Amino acid sequence: MDGKGQKMLGEYGWVFVIVFSIYMLILIAIGYFSAKKVQTVEDYYVAGRNIGPALMGIHYGTVYFSSVLMIGGGAYAYRFGYATLWIAIGNTILGALFPFLVLGGRIRSFSEALGALTLPDFFRERYQSRFLHIWTSLLTVLFMTVYLVSVFMGVSYIFNVTMGLSYTMSLIITAVIVGFYLAVGGTVACVWNDFIQGTTMALGTIVLTAIVIMQNGGIGNITQGLSNIDPGLVSTPGLWGFWGLFSYIMVTSLGPWGLPQSLTRFYMMRDAKVAKWGMIFATLFCLTMTTCSYFNGASARFIFTDNAISIPLTATGSPDYDMVVPMLIMLVLPALIGSIYLSAVIAASQSTADAVILMASFGLARDLYHKLINPEASDEKILSLSKYTTAIVTFGGLVLAYFRPKMILDMAMIAWACLSAAIMAPFIYSLFWKKATKTAATWTSVTAFILAIIWGPWFLNRPYGMHEFIVSQVYAWVFFPIVNFIVLSRSTDEINEGLISRLWASLDTN
């Protein structure tokens, strides 16, 4: 880091340490008191299905957005400019508004009717398929761990910039805090912590954006400054290119429609009606966070150039763009306000981490152990095992994050693409199509996942510049009804009419 960067670190150091310590003690206390409400497996997994609209909306937003948006998204906005604001629009409408409007009520009703506490639970009961249960369990454990690595990395970068701690020490602190309050309080602690973190983070983001605009001559002056650096920073699709921008919009906006940590949030609602009001809170939160975050990342390009601030380099000598947003916060905000905001950003990142950890640990404890190995296990034993697997997954994510894989947002989107390829189409068809069959769900899930793997950076490296998420989703949505038609016309699969009647009847009672 250059001289100005060191100066910023010195001004923030102890203020941030004190503020963050107090903030973390509050979150740990919430975890401790939440433990008193955790009496059953249902309490630990889905907060007793008793969450109201405000908590639900903010919780969904903090699970959706974290360091992946704040750090990774800001890094992309720094590189590509205003074109990233189109991602904000997609995130808000497709990623927040529509899931509540289209999916929320149905997921809540169906999950209770099926007795599902996890996503593999849902697949097992809806499609009456042991294979889909095992398959989605394994994918959830694997790719939630990959996604967890990206979140841990983002949190650790903030620690590194603000406190001067080593990357390794930052990871350890993050893992210990998250692991403690999750193991103690489960989903109840997760929801309440998210509400506090999300509210603080949204207010901090608004303040940061307002000060960025005021200190730099207004939006017009920032825009002109970016244009002087490179006209592509203020045009669409600009430096990104159409397919690159379109792919990122789709992955980050529609990705949550196929991710366990997003879909299972709706299990926790008090009833299906919560989705109507929760939608308002989630949409407003996401609109604020995305628009301001991408704008701030783009503005940092002008501010850093104007103040001759250089970005630290990675070990390979390339700019470490993930450092942009923490550096901007320390440059622009007063130490006390900035420290509160950074604490909330870290905590919100931990909230995404805790939701991801819970999904992976549930996959191990409930979906693999309880459902497959020991169906007679008591609730007490499952609850105890869930807490142990929470610690194991947390440690696994910490170890993998230690090796610092490629850029944060890239990692997150690879995990999103592969998991969504296997889950989204079969899951959503099951919500709306009474004739959806086990055979169609199985073949679509497996082949779409394989296509995402082959098309991605490991093998074909995205031909024509199209992201594996787009290709695999188009394939899955087309392939499912084709297979479904074939198996029904040949009578090689059948529909459980009793189950279907019970599921659709549940929509009327909620």
ZIKA-V565884 format. One record per pair of residues at least 24 apart in sequence whose ideal C-beta (glycine too) atoms are under 8 Angstrom apart, sorted by the first residue. I is the first residue (numbers start at 1). J is the second residue. D is the distance in whole Angstrom. If there is no record, write none. Layout:
i=I j=J d=D
i=I j=J d=D
//
This chain:
i=1 j=161 d=8
i=1 j=312 d=5
i=2 j=309 d=7
i=2 j=310 d=5
i=4 j=307 d=7
i=4 j=308 d=8
i=4 j=309 d=5
i=4 j=331 d=8
i=5 j=309 d=7
i=5 j=310 d=8
i=5 j=312 d=7
i=5 j=327 d=6
i=8 j=327 d=7
i=8 j=330 d=4
i=8 j=331 d=6
i=9 j=161 d=7
i=9 j=162 d=7
i=9 j=164 d=6
i=9 j=330 d=7
i=11 j=330 d=7
i=11 j=335 d=6
i=12 j=162 d=5
i=12 j=163 d=8
i=12 j=330 d=5
i=12 j=335 d=5
i=12 j=338 d=7
i=12 j=339 d=7
i=13 j=162 d=8
i=13 j=163 d=7
i=13 j=164 d=7
i=15 j=335 d=4
i=15 j=336 d=6
i=15 j=339 d=5
i=16 j=162 d=5
i=16 j=163 d=6
i=16 j=335 d=7
i=16 j=338 d=8
i=16 j=339 d=4
i=16 j=342 d=6
i=16 j=343 d=8
i=17 j=163 d=6
i=18 j=339 d=8
i=19 j=336 d=7
i=19 j=339 d=4
i=19 j=340 d=6
i=19 j=343 d=6
i=20 j=163 d=8
i=20 j=339 d=7
i=20 j=342 d=7
i=20 j=343 d=5
i=20 j=346 d=7
i=23 j=340 d=8
i=23 j=343 d=4
i=23 j=344 d=7
i=23 j=347 d=6
i=24 j=177 d=6
i=24 j=343 d=8
i=24 j=347 d=8
i=26 j=196 d=7
i=27 j=177 d=7
i=27 j=181 d=6
i=27 j=193 d=5
i=27 j=196 d=8
i=27 j=197 d=8
i=27 j=347 d=6
i=27 j=350 d=8
i=28 j=177 d=7
i=28 j=180 d=6
i=28 j=181 d=6
i=30 j=181 d=7
i=30 j=185 d=7
i=30 j=189 d=6
i=30 j=192 d=5
i=30 j=193 d=5
i=30 j=196 d=8
i=31 j=180 d=7
i=31 j=181 d=3
i=31 j=182 d=7
i=31 j=184 d=5
i=31 j=185 d=4
i=31 j=189 d=4
i=31 j=193 d=7
i=32 j=181 d=8
i=32 j=184 d=6
i=32 j=185 d=7
i=33 j=185 d=8
i=34 j=181 d=8
i=34 j=184 d=7
i=34 j=185 d=3
i=34 j=186 d=7
i=34 j=188 d=4
i=34 j=189 d=4
i=34 j=192 d=6
i=35 j=184 d=5
i=35 j=185 d=5
i=35 j=186 d=8
i=35 j=189 d=7
i=37 j=188 d=5
i=38 j=185 d=6
i=38 j=186 d=5
i=38 j=188 d=6
i=38 j=383 d=8
i=40 j=379 d=6
i=40 j=383 d=8
i=41 j=117 d=7
i=41 j=366 d=7
i=41 j=379 d=5
i=41 j=382 d=5
i=41 j=383 d=6
i=41 j=386 d=8
i=42 j=117 d=6
i=43 j=186 d=7
i=43 j=187 d=8
i=43 j=188 d=7
i=44 j=186 d=4
i=44 j=187 d=6
i=44 j=188 d=8
i=44 j=383 d=6
i=44 j=386 d=6
i=45 j=117 d=4
i=45 j=118 d=7
i=45 j=186 d=7
i=45 j=187 d=6
i=45 j=267 d=8
i=45 j=358 d=8
i=45 j=362 d=6
i=45 j=366 d=7
i=45 j=386 d=8
i=46 j=117 d=6
i=46 j=187 d=6
i=46 j=264 d=7
i=46 j=267 d=4
i=46 j=268 d=5
i=47 j=186 d=8
i=47 j=187 d=4
i=47 j=188 d=5
i=47 j=190 d=8
i=47 j=191 d=6
i=47 j=268 d=5
i=48 j=188 d=8
i=49 j=108 d=8
i=49 j=112 d=7
i=49 j=267 d=7
i=49 j=268 d=6
i=49 j=269 d=7
i=49 j=270 d=7
i=50 j=268 d=8
i=50 j=270 d=5
i=51 j=191 d=6
i=51 j=268 d=4
i=51 j=269 d=6
i=51 j=270 d=6
i=51 j=274 d=7
i=52 j=270 d=6
i=52 j=274 d=6
i=52 j=278 d=8
i=53 j=274 d=5
i=53 j=276 d=8
i=53 j=277 d=3
i=53 j=278 d=4
i=53 j=280 d=8
i=53 j=281 d=6
i=54 j=195 d=7
i=54 j=277 d=8
i=54 j=278 d=8
i=54 j=281 d=5
i=55 j=191 d=6
i=55 j=192 d=7
i=55 j=194 d=8
i=55 j=195 d=5
i=56 j=265 d=7
i=56 j=268 d=7
i=56 j=269 d=6
i=56 j=274 d=6
i=56 j=275 d=8
i=56 j=278 d=4
i=56 j=281 d=7
i=56 j=282 d=8
i=57 j=100 d=8
i=57 j=277 d=8
i=57 j=278 d=4
i=57 j=279 d=7
i=57 j=280 d=7
i=57 j=281 d=3
i=57 j=282 d=4
i=57 j=283 d=8
i=57 j=284 d=8
i=57 j=285 d=6
i=58 j=194 d=6
i=58 j=195 d=5
i=58 j=198 d=4
i=58 j=199 d=6
i=58 j=281 d=6
i=58 j=282 d=8
i=58 j=285 d=6
i=59 j=190 d=8
i=59 j=191 d=5
i=59 j=194 d=4
i=59 j=195 d=6
i=59 j=198 d=7
i=59 j=265 d=7
i=59 j=268 d=8
i=59 j=351 d=8
i=60 j=96 d=7
i=60 j=99 d=8
i=60 j=100 d=8
i=60 j=262 d=7
i=60 j=265 d=5
i=60 j=278 d=7
i=60 j=282 d=5
i=61 j=96 d=7
i=61 j=198 d=6
i=61 j=281 d=8
i=61 j=282 d=5
i=61 j=285 d=4
i=61 j=286 d=5
i=61 j=289 d=7
i=62 j=194 d=4
i=62 j=197 d=6
i=62 j=198 d=4
i=62 j=201 d=7
i=62 j=348 d=5
i=62 j=351 d=5
i=62 j=352 d=7
i=63 j=194 d=7
i=63 j=261 d=6
i=63 j=262 d=7
i=63 j=265 d=6
i=63 j=351 d=6
i=63 j=352 d=6
i=63 j=355 d=4
i=64 j=91 d=8
i=64 j=95 d=6
i=64 j=96 d=7
i=64 j=256 d=6
i=64 j=262 d=6
i=64 j=286 d=7
i=64 j=352 d=8
i=65 j=91 d=8
i=65 j=286 d=7
i=65 j=289 d=5
i=65 j=290 d=7
i=65 j=293 d=8
i=65 j=348 d=7
i=65 j=352 d=8
i=66 j=151 d=6
i=66 j=154 d=7
i=66 j=348 d=5
i=66 j=349 d=4
i=66 j=351 d=7
i=66 j=352 d=3
i=66 j=353 d=7
i=67 j=150 d=8
i=67 j=151 d=6
i=67 j=153 d=8
i=67 j=154 d=2
i=67 j=155 d=5
i=67 j=157 d=8
i=67 j=158 d=7
i=67 j=345 d=7
i=67 j=346 d=8
i=67 j=348 d=8
i=67 j=349 d=4
i=67 j=352 d=7
i=67 j=408 d=7
i=68 j=150 d=6
i=68 j=151 d=6
i=68 j=154 d=6
i=68 j=349 d=8
i=68 j=352 d=7
i=68 j=408 d=6
i=68 j=409 d=6
i=68 j=412 d=5
i=69 j=289 d=7
i=69 j=290 d=7
i=69 j=293 d=6
i=70 j=154 d=7
i=70 j=201 d=8
i=70 j=293 d=6
i=70 j=325 d=6
i=70 j=345 d=5
i=70 j=348 d=8
i=70 j=349 d=7
i=71 j=154 d=4
i=71 j=157 d=6
i=71 j=158 d=7
i=71 j=322 d=5
i=71 j=325 d=5
i=71 j=326 d=7
i=71 j=349 d=8
i=71 j=408 d=6
i=72 j=150 d=7
i=72 j=154 d=6
i=72 j=322 d=7
i=72 j=407 d=7
i=72 j=408 d=4
i=72 j=409 d=3
i=72 j=412 d=7
i=73 j=290 d=8
i=73 j=293 d=5
i=73 j=294 d=6
i=73 j=297 d=7
i=73 j=409 d=7
i=74 j=293 d=6
i=74 j=294 d=7
i=74 j=296 d=6
i=74 j=297 d=3
i=74 j=300 d=7
i=74 j=324 d=6
i=74 j=325 d=4
i=74 j=328 d=8
i=75 j=297 d=7
i=75 j=321 d=4
i=75 j=322 d=5
i=75 j=324 d=5
i=75 j=325 d=7
i=75 j=407 d=7
i=75 j=408 d=8
i=75 j=409 d=7
i=76 j=248 d=7
i=76 j=297 d=7
i=76 j=321 d=8
i=76 j=409 d=6
i=77 j=293 d=7
i=77 j=294 d=4
i=77 j=295 d=7
i=77 j=296 d=7
i=77 j=297 d=3
i=77 j=298 d=4
i=77 j=300 d=8
i=78 j=297 d=5
i=78 j=298 d=7
i=78 j=300 d=5
i=78 j=301 d=5
i=78 j=321 d=6
i=78 j=324 d=5
i=79 j=239 d=7
i=79 j=301 d=8
i=79 j=321 d=6
i=80 j=233 d=7
i=80 j=238 d=6
i=80 j=239 d=5
i=80 j=240 d=5
i=80 j=245 d=8
i=80 j=298 d=8
i=81 j=226 d=6
i=81 j=230 d=8
i=81 j=232 d=7
i=81 j=233 d=3
i=81 j=234 d=6
i=81 j=235 d=8
i=81 j=238 d=6
i=81 j=239 d=7
i=81 j=298 d=5
i=81 j=301 d=7
i=82 j=223 d=8
i=82 j=226 d=7
i=82 j=233 d=7
i=82 j=234 d=5
i=82 j=235 d=8
i=82 j=236 d=7
i=82 j=238 d=7
i=82 j=295 d=8
i=82 j=298 d=6
i=83 j=235 d=7
i=83 j=236 d=5
i=83 j=237 d=5
i=83 j=238 d=4
i=83 j=239 d=7
i=83 j=240 d=5
i=83 j=245 d=6
i=84 j=240 d=8
i=84 j=294 d=4
i=84 j=297 d=7
i=84 j=298 d=7
i=85 j=291 d=7
i=85 j=294 d=5
i=85 j=295 d=7
i=85 j=298 d=8
i=86 j=236 d=7
i=86 j=245 d=6
i=86 j=249 d=6
i=87 j=245 d=8
i=87 j=248 d=6
i=87 j=249 d=5
i=87 j=252 d=6
i=87 j=253 d=7
i=87 j=290 d=7
i=87 j=294 d=6
i=88 j=287 d=8
i=88 j=290 d=4
i=88 j=291 d=5
i=88 j=293 d=8
i=88 j=294 d=5
i=89 j=290 d=8
i=90 j=249 d=4
i=90 j=250 d=7
i=90 j=252 d=7
i=90 j=253 d=4
i=91 j=252 d=6
i=91 j=253 d=5
i=91 j=286 d=6
i=91 j=290 d=5
i=92 j=283 d=6
i=92 j=286 d=5
i=92 j=287 d=5
i=92 j=290 d=6
i=92 j=291 d=8
i=93 j=253 d=8
i=94 j=253 d=4
i=94 j=254 d=6
i=95 j=252 d=7
i=95 j=253 d=4
i=95 j=254 d=7
i=95 j=255 d=8
i=95 j=256 d=5
i=95 j=286 d=7
i=96 j=279 d=8
i=96 j=282 d=5
i=96 j=283 d=5
i=96 j=285 d=8
i=96 j=286 d=4
i=96 j=287 d=8
i=97 j=279 d=6
i=97 j=282 d=8
i=97 j=283 d=5
i=99 j=256 d=6
i=99 j=257 d=6
i=99 j=262 d=7
i=100 j=275 d=5
i=100 j=276 d=8
i=100 j=278 d=6
i=100 j=279 d=3
i=100 j=282 d=6
i=100 j=283 d=8
i=101 j=275 d=8
i=101 j=279 d=6
i=103 j=257 d=7
i=103 j=263 d=7
i=103 j=266 d=7
i=103 j=428 d=7
i=103 j=431 d=7
i=104 j=266 d=5
i=104 j=269 d=7
i=104 j=272 d=7
i=104 j=274 d=8
i=104 j=275 d=3
i=104 j=278 d=7
i=104 j=279 d=7
i=105 j=272 d=4
i=105 j=273 d=7
i=105 j=275 d=5
i=105 j=276 d=8
i=105 j=507 d=8
i=105 j=510 d=7
i=106 j=272 d=8
i=106 j=431 d=5
i=106 j=432 d=8
i=106 j=507 d=7
i=107 j=263 d=6
i=107 j=266 d=4
i=107 j=267 d=7
i=107 j=431 d=7
i=108 j=266 d=5
i=108 j=267 d=7
i=108 j=269 d=5
i=108 j=271 d=7
i=108 j=272 d=5
i=108 j=274 d=7
i=108 j=275 d=7
i=108 j=510 d=7
i=109 j=272 d=5
i=109 j=503 d=8
i=109 j=506 d=4
i=109 j=507 d=5
i=109 j=509 d=8
i=109 j=510 d=4
i=110 j=430 d=8
i=110 j=431 d=6
i=110 j=503 d=6
i=110 j=506 d=7
i=111 j=264 d=8
i=111 j=266 d=7
i=111 j=267 d=5
i=112 j=267 d=8
i=112 j=506 d=7
i=112 j=510 d=8
i=113 j=502 d=6
i=113 j=503 d=5
i=113 j=506 d=4
i=114 j=503 d=7
i=116 j=267 d=7
i=117 j=267 d=7
i=117 j=362 d=7
i=117 j=366 d=7
i=118 j=260 d=7
i=118 j=264 d=7
i=118 j=359 d=8
i=118 j=362 d=5
i=118 j=363 d=7
i=118 j=366 d=6
i=118 j=367 d=6
i=119 j=260 d=4
i=119 j=263 d=6
i=119 j=264 d=6
i=119 j=359 d=8
i=119 j=423 d=7
i=119 j=427 d=8
i=120 j=363 d=7
i=120 j=367 d=4
i=120 j=371 d=8
i=121 j=366 d=7
i=121 j=367 d=7
i=121 j=371 d=8
i=122 j=427 d=7
i=122 j=430 d=8
i=123 j=426 d=7
i=123 j=427 d=7
i=123 j=430 d=8
i=123 j=441 d=7
i=124 j=371 d=7
i=126 j=430 d=5
i=126 j=499 d=8
i=126 j=503 d=8
i=127 j=426 d=8
i=127 j=430 d=7
i=127 j=436 d=8
i=127 j=437 d=8
i=127 j=438 d=4
i=127 j=441 d=5
i=127 j=442 d=8
i=128 j=438 d=6
i=128 j=496 d=6
i=128 j=499 d=7
i=129 j=438 d=5
i=129 j=441 d=7
i=129 j=442 d=7
i=131 j=442 d=6
i=132 j=426 d=8
i=132 j=438 d=7
i=132 j=441 d=6
i=132 j=442 d=6
i=132 j=445 d=7
i=133 j=367 d=7
i=133 j=371 d=6
i=133 j=372 d=8
i=134 j=368 d=8
i=134 j=372 d=7
i=135 j=422 d=7
i=135 j=442 d=8
i=135 j=445 d=7
i=135 j=446 d=7
i=136 j=367 d=8
i=136 j=422 d=7
i=136 j=423 d=7
i=136 j=445 d=7
i=137 j=363 d=5
i=137 j=367 d=4
i=137 j=368 d=5
i=138 j=363 d=8
i=138 j=368 d=8
i=139 j=418 d=8
i=139 j=419 d=6
i=139 j=422 d=5
i=139 j=423 d=8
i=139 j=449 d=7
i=140 j=260 d=5
i=140 j=359 d=6
i=140 j=360 d=6
i=140 j=363 d=4
i=140 j=367 d=8
i=140 j=419 d=7
i=141 j=360 d=5
i=141 j=363 d=4
i=141 j=364 d=6
i=141 j=368 d=8
i=141 j=393 d=8
i=143 j=415 d=5
i=143 j=418 d=6
i=143 j=419 d=4
i=144 j=260 d=7
i=144 j=261 d=7
i=144 j=356 d=5
i=144 j=357 d=8
i=144 j=359 d=5
i=144 j=360 d=4
i=144 j=363 d=7
i=144 j=393 d=8
i=144 j=415 d=8
i=144 j=419 d=8
i=145 j=360 d=6
i=145 j=393 d=6
i=145 j=396 d=6
i=145 j=397 d=6
i=145 j=400 d=7
i=146 j=400 d=8
i=146 j=411 d=7
i=146 j=414 d=7
i=146 j=415 d=4
i=147 j=356 d=5
i=147 j=411 d=7
i=147 j=412 d=6
i=147 j=415 d=4
i=147 j=416 d=7
i=148 j=353 d=6
i=148 j=356 d=5
i=148 j=357 d=6
i=148 j=360 d=7
i=148 j=393 d=7
i=148 j=397 d=4
i=148 j=401 d=8
i=149 j=397 d=6
i=149 j=400 d=5
i=149 j=401 d=5
i=149 j=405 d=6
i=149 j=411 d=6
i=150 j=405 d=8
i=150 j=408 d=5
i=150 j=409 d=8
i=150 j=411 d=4
i=150 j=412 d=4
i=150 j=415 d=7
i=151 j=349 d=6
i=151 j=350 d=8
i=151 j=352 d=5
i=151 j=353 d=5
i=151 j=356 d=7
i=151 j=412 d=8
i=152 j=353 d=6
i=152 j=397 d=6
i=152 j=398 d=6
i=152 j=401 d=4
i=153 j=322 d=8
i=153 j=401 d=5
i=153 j=404 d=7
i=153 j=405 d=8
i=153 j=408 d=5
i=153 j=411 d=8
i=154 j=322 d=7
i=154 j=349 d=6
i=154 j=408 d=5
i=155 j=346 d=5
i=155 j=349 d=4
i=155 j=350 d=6
i=155 j=353 d=7
i=156 j=401 d=7
i=157 j=322 d=5
i=157 j=323 d=6
i=157 j=326 d=6
i=158 j=326 d=5
i=158 j=342 d=6
i=158 j=345 d=6
i=158 j=346 d=5
i=158 j=349 d=8
i=159 j=346 d=7
i=161 j=323 d=6
i=161 j=326 d=4
i=161 j=327 d=6
i=161 j=330 d=7
i=162 j=326 d=6
i=162 j=330 d=7
i=162 j=339 d=8
i=162 j=342 d=6
i=167 j=402 d=8
i=167 j=404 d=7
i=168 j=402 d=6
i=171 j=398 d=5
i=171 j=401 d=6
i=171 j=402 d=6
i=172 j=398 d=7
i=174 j=346 d=8
i=174 j=350 d=7
i=174 j=353 d=7
i=174 j=398 d=8
i=175 j=394 d=5
i=175 j=395 d=7
i=175 j=397 d=7
i=175 j=398 d=4
i=177 j=350 d=7
i=178 j=350 d=5
i=178 j=353 d=5
i=178 j=354 d=5
i=178 j=357 d=7
i=178 j=394 d=6
i=179 j=357 d=8
i=179 j=390 d=7
i=179 j=391 d=6
i=179 j=394 d=4
i=179 j=395 d=8
i=181 j=354 d=8
i=182 j=354 d=5
i=182 j=357 d=6
i=182 j=358 d=7
i=182 j=390 d=5
i=182 j=394 d=8
i=183 j=387 d=5
i=183 j=390 d=5
i=183 j=391 d=6
i=184 j=387 d=8
i=186 j=358 d=7
i=186 j=386 d=8
i=187 j=268 d=7
i=187 j=358 d=6
i=190 j=351 d=7
i=190 j=354 d=5
i=190 j=355 d=6
i=190 j=358 d=7
i=191 j=268 d=7
i=193 j=347 d=7
i=193 j=350 d=8
i=193 j=351 d=6
i=193 j=354 d=8
i=194 j=348 d=7
i=194 j=351 d=5
i=196 j=347 d=8
i=197 j=344 d=5
i=197 j=347 d=4
i=197 j=348 d=4
i=197 j=350 d=8
i=197 j=351 d=6
i=198 j=285 d=6
i=198 j=348 d=6
i=198 j=351 d=8
i=200 j=340 d=7
i=200 j=341 d=7
i=200 j=343 d=8
i=200 j=344 d=4
i=200 j=347 d=8
i=201 j=289 d=7
i=201 j=341 d=7
i=201 j=344 d=4
i=201 j=345 d=6
i=201 j=347 d=8
i=201 j=348 d=5
i=202 j=285 d=6
i=202 j=288 d=5
i=202 j=289 d=6
i=204 j=337 d=7
i=204 j=340 d=7
i=204 j=341 d=3
i=204 j=344 d=6
i=204 j=345 d=7
i=205 j=288 d=6
i=205 j=289 d=6
i=205 j=292 d=5
i=205 j=293 d=6
i=205 j=296 d=8
i=205 j=341 d=8
i=206 j=288 d=6
i=206 j=292 d=6
i=207 j=333 d=7
i=207 j=337 d=7
i=207 j=341 d=7
i=208 j=292 d=7
i=208 j=296 d=6
i=208 j=328 d=8
i=208 j=329 d=6
i=208 j=332 d=6
i=208 j=333 d=6
i=208 j=341 d=7
i=209 j=292 d=4
i=209 j=295 d=6
i=209 j=296 d=6
i=211 j=332 d=5
i=211 j=333 d=6
i=212 j=295 d=8
i=212 j=296 d=6
i=212 j=299 d=5
i=212 j=303 d=7
i=212 j=328 d=8
i=212 j=332 d=6
i=213 j=299 d=8
i=215 j=332 d=7
i=216 j=299 d=7
i=216 j=302 d=7
i=216 j=303 d=6
i=216 j=306 d=8
i=222 j=299 d=5
i=222 j=302 d=5
i=225 j=302 d=4
i=225 j=305 d=7
i=225 j=306 d=7
i=226 j=298 d=7
i=226 j=299 d=8
i=226 j=301 d=6
i=226 j=302 d=5
i=229 j=301 d=6
i=229 j=302 d=7
i=229 j=305 d=6
i=233 j=298 d=7
i=233 j=301 d=7
i=241 j=465 d=7
i=243 j=464 d=7
i=243 j=465 d=4
i=243 j=466 d=6
i=243 j=467 d=8
i=244 j=465 d=6
i=246 j=470 d=8
i=247 j=465 d=8
i=247 j=466 d=7
i=247 j=467 d=3
i=247 j=469 d=7
i=247 j=470 d=6
i=248 j=413 d=7
i=248 j=467 d=8
i=250 j=467 d=7
i=250 j=469 d=6
i=250 j=470 d=6
i=250 j=473 d=8
i=251 j=413 d=5
i=251 j=416 d=6
i=251 j=417 d=6
i=251 j=467 d=6
i=251 j=469 d=4
i=251 j=470 d=8
i=252 j=413 d=7
i=252 j=416 d=8
i=254 j=420 d=7
i=254 j=424 d=8
i=254 j=469 d=8
i=254 j=473 d=7
i=255 j=413 d=7
i=255 j=416 d=4
i=255 j=417 d=7
i=255 j=420 d=5
i=255 j=469 d=7
i=256 j=416 d=8
i=257 j=420 d=7
i=257 j=424 d=5
i=257 j=428 d=7
i=258 j=416 d=8
i=258 j=419 d=6
i=258 j=420 d=3
i=258 j=421 d=7
i=258 j=422 d=8
i=258 j=423 d=4
i=258 j=424 d=3
i=258 j=425 d=8
i=258 j=427 d=7
i=259 j=416 d=6
i=259 j=419 d=6
i=259 j=420 d=6
i=259 j=423 d=7
i=260 j=359 d=5
i=260 j=419 d=7
i=260 j=423 d=7
i=261 j=352 d=8
i=261 j=355 d=4
i=261 j=356 d=5
i=261 j=358 d=8
i=261 j=359 d=5
i=263 j=423 d=8
i=263 j=427 d=7
i=264 j=359 d=7
i=265 j=355 d=8
i=271 j=510 d=5
i=272 j=507 d=8
i=272 j=510 d=4
i=273 j=510 d=7
i=293 j=325 d=8
i=296 j=325 d=7
i=296 j=328 d=6
i=297 j=324 d=6
i=297 j=325 d=6
i=297 j=328 d=8
i=299 j=328 d=8
i=300 j=324 d=5
i=300 j=325 d=7
i=300 j=327 d=8
i=300 j=328 d=5
i=303 j=328 d=7
i=303 j=331 d=7
i=303 j=332 d=8
i=304 j=328 d=8
i=307 j=331 d=7
i=321 j=407 d=7
i=322 j=407 d=7
i=322 j=408 d=6
i=353 j=397 d=8
i=357 j=390 d=6
i=357 j=393 d=5
i=357 j=394 d=6
i=357 j=397 d=7
i=358 j=390 d=7
i=360 j=389 d=8
i=360 j=393 d=4
i=361 j=386 d=6
i=361 j=389 d=4
i=361 j=390 d=4
i=361 j=392 d=7
i=361 j=393 d=5
i=362 j=386 d=7
i=364 j=389 d=4
i=364 j=392 d=7
i=364 j=393 d=7
i=365 j=389 d=5
i=413 j=467 d=8
i=413 j=469 d=7
i=414 j=456 d=7
i=414 j=457 d=7
i=414 j=468 d=8
i=416 j=469 d=7
i=417 j=452 d=5
i=417 j=456 d=7
i=417 j=467 d=7
i=417 j=468 d=5
i=417 j=469 d=4
i=417 j=472 d=7
i=418 j=449 d=6
i=418 j=452 d=5
i=418 j=453 d=6
i=418 j=456 d=8
i=418 j=468 d=8
i=420 j=469 d=6
i=420 j=472 d=8
i=420 j=473 d=7
i=421 j=448 d=4
i=421 j=449 d=5
i=421 j=451 d=7
i=421 j=452 d=4
i=421 j=468 d=7
i=421 j=469 d=7
i=421 j=472 d=4
i=421 j=473 d=7
i=421 j=476 d=6
i=422 j=446 d=7
i=422 j=448 d=6
i=422 j=449 d=4
i=422 j=452 d=8
i=424 j=473 d=7
i=424 j=476 d=7
i=425 j=473 d=7
i=425 j=476 d=4
i=425 j=477 d=5
i=425 j=480 d=5
i=426 j=476 d=8
i=426 j=480 d=7
i=429 j=480 d=6
i=429 j=481 d=8
i=429 j=484 d=8
i=433 j=484 d=8
i=434 j=495 d=7
i=434 j=500 d=5
i=434 j=504 d=7
i=435 j=484 d=7
i=435 j=488 d=7
i=435 j=495 d=6
i=436 j=480 d=8
i=436 j=484 d=6
i=437 j=483 d=8
i=437 j=484 d=5
i=437 j=487 d=6
i=437 j=488 d=7
i=437 j=493 d=4
i=437 j=494 d=8
i=437 j=495 d=7
i=438 j=493 d=6
i=439 j=483 d=6
i=439 j=484 d=8
i=439 j=487 d=5
i=439 j=492 d=7
i=439 j=493 d=4
i=440 j=480 d=5
i=440 j=481 d=7
i=440 j=483 d=4
i=440 j=484 d=4
i=440 j=487 d=6
i=440 j=493 d=8
i=441 j=480 d=7
i=443 j=479 d=7
i=443 j=483 d=5
i=444 j=476 d=5
i=444 j=479 d=5
i=444 j=480 d=4
i=444 j=483 d=7
i=445 j=476 d=8
i=447 j=475 d=8
i=447 j=479 d=7
i=448 j=472 d=5
i=448 j=473 d=8
i=448 j=475 d=6
i=448 j=476 d=4
i=448 j=479 d=7
i=451 j=475 d=6
//
